[in-house]
Amino acid sequence: MEHAFGTGTGLLTALVIIVIVGGIAGWLAGLIVKGGGFGLVGNIVVGILGAVIASFLLPRIGIGLGGGIIGNIVAATLGAVILLVAIKILKRA
């Protein structure tokens, strides 16, 4: 049976890439927004959520970072920074 990502191996590869990009983006966002890291799982979650935020927000404001792994990491990091800043603001309120 073929999925949207192709075969089962393609799906596994996509998931591994998502986890790696999410981990890197979450770690970078933790460095940019002071407050320390969130551990491996926390960084991955923050990075993946950041990627979702970036994929929604960046095209709407006319920012395109192109394809490729570096572009994905940069976009996910930007989204993760937005997420962490929003959380910081909400915690203060």
Order of alpha helices (4+ residues) and beta strands (2+ residues): alpha-alpha-alpha
